[in-house]
Amino acid sequence: MNLAVIGSGGREHAICYKLKQSPKLKKLICIPGNAGTQEIAINIKENVLNFEAIYKIIKKHNIDIVVIGPEQPLVDGLVDYLNKKKVDVFGPNKFSSQLEGSKEFMKNLCKKNNIPTANYGVFDNLNEALNFIKKQKIPIVVKADGLASGKGVTICYSIEEAFKNTKDILEGKFKSSKKVILEEFLEGEELSYFVIVDENSYYFFGSAQDHKKVGEGDTGPNTGGMGAYSPAPLLTNELEKKIKEKIIEPTIKAIKKSGNSYKGFLYAGLMINKNEPYLIEYNIRMGDPECQVLMMRLETDLLEIIDHTIKNDLNNIKIKWSKKNSITIVLCAKGYPFEYIKNSEIKNISNINLDKNNQIFHAGTYKKNGKIYSSGGRVLNITSLAENLSIARDKCIKEIKKINWTDGFFRKDIGWRGINKK
């Protein structure tokens, strides 16, 4: 089969890495890809939001299935566009993508279907929002309604901070957001819970914990993710039963009731408080960097899983996971998540031995004249699989030291919650 993966991040490199292992794969293209995907797929430079150009590439390369990695093309309706052209696509349609594309849509769906989530208010008027803030307990969570690359959520510890962030969002800080969601702050521990969904059923697709804050000890501003580990020790059989019954199943039923269906990855960002799950957010695609650790642990052929999903036949496949632990540490360009260093050469990647237990997934990289350069932001995902989280983290840090990229930085404490639980 011929497959196309849309996207250019660490998530897309990890997906390509896993697809490449399938004996059924004939051709693999990545649009636009990065320096890492270039080693295992054909990179084709194109804007992922130019649907017509994407379709032309797909036809030219006789692509059987398109796998969409990032959220923006999903929210903008690439699945609907390609389906009309009779192209098989792995990913949810425009309606279902509102679960991530509009926090207002997601919160209203929770309200109508008794899905446990934080109390909230939705506002497009600054004075009404400010009146709401004054009546709430501090801290309060301020969220942009639309997509914001993981940077649209702030936990505010004073009324002044909440005012400022609300004003910024309503004055257009994020192009996607004309509304602000103000939400009660939930105490607890975060959990990333993944399922894969077709029109008839859904299947558990792993658990992980992400590290959103830029600094060690979970300090500083939010980022797209500084690292992740899997599985999450927090997830027990009892908790999983609650997550499925109270959150996942009512969501899928609500989408169906609206006359739509969901197809692809569904990622629930949860807060666990006293062994009760609360939905913080939905992502309508695989997490990044969670995808990197999940692809290392996945033992079933990913192409087979995707093919079964496209055919609405998930009931007839068993998904198997390694019992080992996986950690990924994100190596970022200095300055991230604000203004960061770009176009810096990364010299020592080729010195590192890559195998089934150790991988480097590229994100913000490109290749020029045989050399690898950083395009900034989150640059590399150094990923290891080991008997326990502590060994996996030590292996990752050892590899980062070998790379010795002076224009980069990383968090040394990724996986601290999981390691402390052992």
N, C-alpha and C positions, 0 to 999 in steps of 0.2 A: 504493500500500500504506500501511497505517497501522502505525506502529511506536511502541513504548514503550521508553524507556530508564530503567532503575532505577539510582538513585544521585544524589549531590549534589556530586561533586567536580570537579576540573579534568579528570579522565579522561572523565567523563560529558559535560561541556560540549564537549570536543574530539570525542567520538563524535557528539553531536548536530550539531555544526558540519559534520562530514563527511557525515552522513546527509542534512542539509538540502540538499546540493548535488545529490542524486539526482533526476532527472526522474520517477522512479517513486514518489517519496514524496508521499502525499496529506496525511496527518496525523502529527504528531510530538508525543508527550507525554513528560514527564520527571517521574519520581516519586522524591523530592520536588523535585529540581532546585535551582537557585540563581539569583542575580540575572542571571547570564550566560545560562543556558538559557532564562530567562523571555523573552529577546529573540527567540528562534528556535523555541521550543516552548511547549506548554501545560504549565505547572508544576502538579502536583497534590500537595498536601501530604499525605503518608501515611507511616507507619512501614514501612520496607522489609522488616521482619521480621514484619509482620502479613499473612500469606499470603492469608487470606480477603479482606481489604480490597483487596489488590492485584488479586486475581482479579475482584472486583466492578468495579473501575475499568477493567480490561482489557475486560470484557464490555460495559460501558457505552459505551466509545469504539470498539468494533469493531476491536480491535487484531489485526493479522495476525501480527506477530513481536514478541517481548519480548527485549530485549538487557539482560543483567544486568551492571552495571559492577563493583560491589564484591564482595569475597570472602565476607563474612559470610552474605548470603542464599544464596549458592551452597553453602557448607559446611553451612548449616542445611537444605538440600534444597528450595529454591524451584523448581528445575528439575523435580524429581520431582513436586512438588505440581501444577504447571501442566501438565506432560505428561499426568497422570492426567485433567485437565480438558480434554484435547485442544487445548492451546494450544502453538503453536510457540515454542520458546525457544532463544536463542543463549547457550550456556553449558554447562559440564559438570554431570553429575548428582552426587548426594550422595556416592556411592562414589568417583568419580574426583576429587572435590573434596578428598578426604583428602590428595592430593598436597601441598596447601598447608595444609589444616586440621590435619594431624598430621605433625609432623616425624619422629616415630617411624615412621609408615606409610611416608613417603617414603624414609627411610634403610634400612628393612628391604627395600623394593622394590629399592633400589640393590644391596644385599648379595646378594639372591637372583638378580639379573640381571646381575651383574658390571658395574654402571654405576660409572664412576670418581667417587669422592667422598671426603671426609675420613674418617679413622678416628674412631670415636665409641663412646659408651656411653649407654644410656638408663636413667634412675633415677627411682624415686618414694620412695626411702629416703635420707635426708640422710647418714647415716654411710657407706653404701655409695658414695654420690656423692663424699664427702670423701676416702675411701680411693683412689678412682679418680683424683681430682685430684692427690693427692700423688705418684702414679706417673707423671704426664704431664710433658711439656716445657712450659715457659712461653714465649710466651703460649698460653693455651687459650681456646677459644670456648665460652661458656655461652649456651644457647638455651632459651627456653620452648617446650614441645611444641606448643601451640596458637597461634591467631591472637593477635597483639599489636600490630596497627597499625604494623608496621615498627619497634617499639621493644623487641622481645623477644630481641634478640641483643646480647651484649656480648663484646668481645675483652678478656680479662683478662690483665694484665701482671704479676700476682703471685698467689701461692696464696691470700693473704688476700682479694684482690678476687674471685677465683673462688669462694671459700667464701661470701662475702657474697651474690653474685648468685645462686648456687645455692640458698642458704637462702631468699632473697626469693621465688624462683619456687616452691619447694616449700611455702612458707607462704602462697601464694595471691596473689602480686603481680598475676598475670594470671588473670582468672576462667576463661579457657579452658584453663589448664594445671595439671595435677596431676603432671606429669612434667617432668624437665629432660633436655636432650640436652647432653652434654659432648663436645666435638669438637676434634680437632687443628687447629691454626692453619695454614692454607695460605698460602704466599707466592705473590705473582703479581699480576696485574691483572684486575679484574672486568670482566665483559662480560654485557650483557643480550641474550639471543637469543630471538626470538619466532617461533612458528609458529601457524598456524590449522589446526584439525583437524576432519575429519568421520569418518564411520564407515568410509570406504574409503581415505582418503589424508590427507596433510598438505601444507602449503605454507609456505615461508619467509615471515615477515611482519615482517622488518626487524630491525636491530640498534641498540643504543643503549648509552650509559654513563650511569648514575645517579650522584648525589653524595649519599650518605646522611648524612655528618657535618654538623653544624650550622655549623661554623666554616670559614673559609678555610684552605687548605692541608690540608683533610680532618682537622680537629681537632674535639674536643668530642663530645658524645653523638650517638647515631644519631637520625635523624628519619624521617619518611615519605618524604623525598626533597626536596632543596633545588634541584634542577635536573637537566637531562639534555641530551644531544646525540645526534644521529643523522646519518649512519651512524657506527659505531665503526670507526676505522681499524685497530684490532687484528684485525678479522675478515678473514682471507684465505680463498681457495678451499680451500687445504689444511686449514686449521683448521676451516672449515665442514663439510668432509667428515667429519672426526673427530667433531664435535659431533653430526651426524646419525646416524652409524653407532654411536657409543659411548653416546650419551645419549638422543636423541629417539626413535629407532626402537625400542630395547629397552623404553623406558617405555610407548610406545603398544601394543607387542606384549604387555607384561605386563598392562596394563589389559584388553585383549581376551581374554587367556588366562583372566582371572578371571571371564569371562562378562559383562563390562561394555563400554561404549564411551566414547570421549571426543569431545565436540563443543564447539568454541569456541576461544578463545585459550589457548595454553599458553606460559608465559614461564619460560625457564630462566635462573636467576641462576648464572653460571659464574665460576670462577677459572681464569685461564689461566697455567700455569706451564711455561716452556720449550716453548711451542707445544702443550702438552697441556691439554685441557679437563677440569675437575673440577666436578661439580654441587654448588653450595652449597645451593640451594633451588629449589623450583618454586613459581610462582604460577599460579593457575588462572583468571587473568583478565589483561586488559591492565594494564601497569604504570602507575603514576601518580607521577612526571610523564613517563615515557617515551611514553605514549600521545599526549601533546600534540605531541611532535616528529615522531612517526610519522604522525599524521593530517595534518600540514603537508606531509609528503613523499609521501604516498599519492596516486597519480594515478588509480587505478581506483575506480569507483563502490563505496563501502562497502556500500550497501544490496544491490547485486548480489552482492558477496562473501558477505555474511551469508545471503542467500537461497540461494545455491549450497551453503553449508555446511549449512543446515537440510535441504536436499534431498539431502544426501550426494553432491554433484555438483562438488566442488572441482576435480576433474580437468579440467573443461571451462571453466575461467576462467583468464585470465592476469592476474597482479597486477603492476602497473607502479609504479615509484617515480621520483620526481624525483632527478636526480643532484646536486642542491644539498644543502647542509648545513643542519641546523636545530638551534637551541638554544632551550631554555626555561629561564627563571630564575624561581624561586618567590619571591614577595614574601610574607613571613610577618609575623604580628603579633608585636610585641616581647614577649619572654618565652618564645616557643616554643623548644624542645619541652616546656617546663615550664608554669607558670601564665602565661597570656598575656592581653594587652589584648583586650577584646571590645567590640562595639557602637560602634566608632569609624567616623565618616563618612569615606568616600573620595571626595574632591571632583572630581578632574580626569580621570577615565577618559574622559568624553565628548569631551575635547579631542584624543584620540589617533585618528589615521586608521587604520582597520583594513582590510586587503586580503588577497589570497592569500599575500603574503609576511610579513605582520605581523598577529598576533592576540593578544588577551588572553583567556585561558581562566580563568573564575572558579572558585573552590573554596569558600572560607569566606566567602561573601557573601550578603546578602539585600537586598531593595528595600523601602523604606517611604516612603510619601508622595513618590514620585518620586526619592528619594535612595538611594544605595548605601552600605551599612554592612558592616563586617567582623563575622563571627561568630567570628573568631579562628583560630588555628592557621595552616595554609597557606592564604593568602587569594587571591592572584592568580598566574597563570602567564603571564609576558610572553614571547611566543614569536615567533621570526623565522626566515625561510628566506633563505639568501644563498649566494653563490658559495663562500664558505669560512666556517669556524667563527669566525674572528676578526671578520669583518664582521658576522656574525649576532649575536655577543655584544655588540659595540659598539652595534648597533641596539637590542637589548634594554635595555641600560643607559641609553641615551638616552631611551627611553620611560619607564623607571622614574623617571628624574629629572623628567620632565614630570608624572608622577602626583604626585610630591612628597608622599607620604603619611608624615607624621612619626611615626605609630605603627607603622610597618613597618620591616623590615630584610631584607637579601638578601645572598647571596654574590656577590662581583664576579669570582670566579675559575672560574665554571662553564665546563666544556669545556677546562680547562687541559691535560689529558693529550693530547687530540686536537689542540689548537693547537700544543703542543710537538712533536708528531710531524711536523707539516707542514714 
